[in-house]
Amino acid sequence: MSNLVKRVSMQELDTRLSKIVDEARERPVAVTRYNAPWVWIVAHNVWVDIEKLKNVVPEDHPMAEVRRITDNIIQQYNRAFEEPDASIDSYMNGESMFRCLLLQSLFPMSNEDRVFEELRFNLLYRWFIGIETFREPLDARPRFISRLRNIKKDPLVIGLLLRCLDEIKKYPVLNEKFPVDQERINEWKSYLLESKEVKK
């Protein structure tokens, strides 16, 4: 995401306003406050295009390849992401929740609340999970957290997640860019083995 936007602090904005506004003509500038995203400065043409999030993600971005890998697996097993109560107070479908789980595997997001917070501001992450325009809403925070926790209990979903991660490992560039947390993978593999034992 660092190549797509520029991040500045409030203090830097105060001292370099004119130059930062000029830079915003080339790429969006995220102004942070207390180390958290606060406001954005974007050029008019970017603001118009940003409605379609795919316009802000270059074709050669590493996450574009990760999304292609994920799309392929989801197309083969789309029924695995059906949730009986997903339509209740939900804007996001099961596939989007699966992509959120994959994001948590690729980036340092310690819990479900952190995933939700990142999705509020990170255009790349929103695009990856399948949100087409910036104005599309997420689920309410409690609902989002509950759903993400629930899909982690589904052995089929975890199996597909591990398959995605295995596919990513086949690409040296992606493997270097996204060093997957092996401890977390081992936990999921153990969970799958326990699930199989229960079914016997």
Buried (B, 14 or more C-beta within 10 A) or exposed (E): BEEBBBBBBEEBBEEEEEEBEEBBEEBBBBBBEEEEBBEBBBBEEBEEBBEEBEEBBEEEBBBBBBBEBBEEBBEEBEEBBEBEEBEEEBEBBBBBBBBBBBBBBBBEBEEBBEBBBBBEBBBBBBBBBBBEEBEEEBBEEEBBBEBBEEBBEBBBBBBBBBBBBEBBEEBEEBEEBBEBBEEEBEEBEEBBEEBEEEEE
